[in-house]
Amino acid sequence: VISCVCPHAGWIYSGRVAGTVLSRIEPVSTVILIGPNHSGIGAFSAVFKGNAWIMPLGKVEIDKDLIELILDNSKILKVDNSAHIKEHSLEVQIPFLQVLFESIRIVPICMSDYTLSTCMDIGNAIAEAIKKNKDSVLILASSDMSHYLPAEIAKNNDFMAIEKIKNFDP
């Protein structure tokens, strides 16, 4: 597995699905976490660059080398820690990663611009960085599909998105 999509609602709602998905993945050195910016604070496409995130289960190191490789290949992505301050979409994934993978490092990317050109820029930058990186990497998209649609409509929308992903159709 090189990438996956996990929900990031409250653990009571999404924890079972996130745990099931992540428990089936072979251990990796680094996880590139990509999620929405719900707050609107900071750059539209922001990577967190610091030393670590302090979590209830302990510190999670930031993979600064991989961040540099990604930034070298992106015209869009900006270093902006403020975009991550009030955001939950990435941090809810981390306890699962800490339990399942020993001494995991992360690359947190928070986005509020989902235009095709932005997604292509960041996706290509990540692909180029991974090619140059010597460690094993997982790309984890933290999803925010729907909190309010009736189950049948949500299921239909989810499957439309899944089909596009499976067919590499942006």
N, C-alpha and C positions, 0 to 999 in steps of 0.2 A: 504494500500500500504506500503510495507516495502522497496521497491527499485524501481528505475526508471532509464531510460537512457534519457538524454537530449543533444541536439547538442550545441556546443559552438563556432560556427562561429560568425561573426559580427552580432550584434542584428538585423540589417536590413535583414539578411538572415535567422537567426535561432531564433530570439526572439519570433516570433509568436508560433512556435512549443514548445519552452521551456516554455513560459508563459501558453500555453494550458495544457501541461503536469502537471506542478507544481501547477496550480490553481485547479486541481482536487484532490489534496492530502490533507488529514486531517492534521492540524497543529501538529508539532512534536517539541521536545526540542532541538534535535541535528541532524545535517545532516553530514554524512560522505561523503565527496566529493572525488571522485576518478577520476583522469584524466591523460592524457598523459603529459610527459615532452618533449616538443618540442625543448627546447634549448640544452639538453644534459648536462646541468650543474648539478652537485651534484650527490648524490647517485641514483642508478637505481630504488630504491623503497624508497621514502622519505616521511616522515610525517613532517609537520610543527609544531613545538612546541614553542609557545610564549604565550603572553597574549591575543592579538586580532589582527585582520586585520582592518586597517583604510580604509573605503570605502567612496565614495561620499555621501551615505545615512547614514553614521555614523559607529561607531565601531561594529565589529562582534567578539564576544568572542570565544576563542578557548576552546574546552572541554578537558582540560588537564587530567581529571580523566579517561575519555574514552580512550584517547590516551595511558595512562599508561596501562590500561587493554589490549589494542590491542598489545602494545609492549611486554607485559609479555607473550603473546602467539605466537609471530612471531620470527622466526629465520632470516628472510630476511629484514624486514622493519627497516629502520634507521631514526633517527632524523637528518634531514639535511634541515635547512631553506634555504640554498643557492639554492636548487633545485626549489624553488618556486619564487625566486626573479624576473625572467624574463618570468614567465609562465602565460598564460592567461586562460587556459582551466577551471580552477576552479573559478577564480574571476568573470568571466562573468555570472556565475549562481547566485552569491550572491545577487545582487539587487532584483532579483525575490523573493528570500527567505526572504529578509528583508521586502519587501512589504506584502508578503503573511503570514508570520509566525512572531508572536510577540517575540522579544528578543531571536532570534535563536543563537545557538552555532554551531561551525563547527569543523570537524576533516579533515584537508586538506591532502590528499595523492596524490603524484605525481609519476607517474611510467614511466620508459622507458624499463623495462624488463617485457615482457608478456609471458614468458615461463609458461607452465602448472604448474611446481613445485612452481614458485614464486606466481602465482595467487592462487593456492591451499593454500599455506602458509598464505598469507594475508587474503584470504577469510575465512579460518578456524579461524584465529586470530580475525577477526571482528565478526564472529558468536559467538565465546566464550565470547568476550567482551560484546556483546549485551545481552547475557544470564545473565551476572553478573551485568549489568547496570540497574538502577532503572528508568531511563528516557526513553521517546519514541524517537526512532531513525529512520531516513530514510537514506538509502544508495543511493546516486546519482552518477551514472556513467556519466561523461561528455564526450560525444562521439566526435569522429573525423573520421567519416566513409569515406567520400570522398569529395573532393573539385573540382574534375576535370572530373569525369566519365560522359558519357552521361546518361540521366535520366533513361532509361530502364535498363541499366547495373547496375547503382547504386541501383535502386529499387530491382532488382533481388538479388544483393549482400546483401542488407539490410534484405530482407526477409529470406535469408539463415541464416544470423546471428540471426535474431529474432526466427526462428524455433529452433535453437540450444539453445538459452536462455530459451525458453518456455519448452523445453524438458530436461533442466538441463544437457545439454551435453557440457562438457568443450572442 
